[in-house]
Each structure stands twice: as C-alpha cells, then as structure tokens.
C-alpha cells in the first residue's frame, strides 16, 4: 500500500483484552512500513465498550505512547 506524504495511517490495534506489552510487537510491525506516519487507535472504536473496557483501552494506548 502506498500513502501520500500528507496521509496519516491510523492503526486500530489497541484492544481492551491486550496489554501494552502484547500490543507493542504489533505496533513495531506497523512502524516498519516505509515512510508511514502512524497513529494508534482502539480497535473498532470505543463506543461498543463498557466504561471499564474503554478505560483499559485508553490506558494501554497511553502506555504505548510512552514506550
């Protein structure tokens, strides 16, 4: 897949049942793609999740940002 330099790739890979440690190898794989500017997001949005699940997703996402 080719993306323009102005396009950000948002990888929806953070899941409430995965820890940041379990998600990290997937994120590293995405980051190996040449010339992509990537962001991470929750898999399938936060809307269908309970409040507790959404908080777990946000905490896992925050942990990935600090690594």
C-alpha positions in Angstrom: 0.0 0.0 0.0 1.3 3.5 -0.8 0.2 6.5 1.1 0.9 10.1 0.2 3.2 12.1 2.5 0.2 14.0 3.7 -1.7 10.9 4.8 -1.6 9.6 8.4 -2.1 5.9 8.9 -4.2 5.1 12.0 -3.7 1.5 13.1 -6.8 0.4 15.1 -4.9 -2.2 17.1 -5.4 -1.4 20.8 -7.9 -3.8 22.4 -9.2 -4.0 26.0 -8.0 -7.6 26.4 -4.4 -6.9 25.3 -1.8 -5.2 27.5 0.5 -2.6 26.1 3.2 -5.3 26.2 1.1 -7.6 24.0 0.2 -4.7 21.6 3.8 -3.4 21.3 5.0 -6.1 18.8 2.1 -5.4 16.5 2.8 -1.7 16.7 6.5 -2.3 15.9 5.5 -4.3 12.8 3.3 -1.3 11.6 6.1 1.1 12.3 8.5 -0.8 10.0 6.4 0.2 7.0 8.4 2.7 4.9 7.5 6.3 5.1 4.3 6.0 7.0 3.3 8.4 9.7 1.3 6.3 12.0 -1.1 6.8 14.9 -2.7 4.2 17.1 -6.4 3.9 18.0 -8.8 1.5 19.6 -9.8 -1.5 17.5 -13.4 -0.8 16.4 -13.9 2.4 18.3 -14.7 2.9 22.0 -18.5 3.2 21.6 -19.4 -0.5 21.9 -17.3 -1.0 25.0 -18.2 -0.6 28.6 -16.7 2.3 30.6 -14.2 -0.1 32.2 -13.2 -1.5 28.9 -12.8 1.9 27.4 -10.6 3.0 30.3 -8.4 -0.1 29.7 -8.0 0.7 26.0 -7.1 4.3 26.8 -4.5 3.2 29.4 -3.0 0.7 27.0 -2.8 3.4 24.3 -1.2 5.9 26.7 1.4 3.2 27.7 2.3 2.7 24.0 2.9 6.5 23.7 5.5 6.5 26.4 7.5 3.5 25.2 
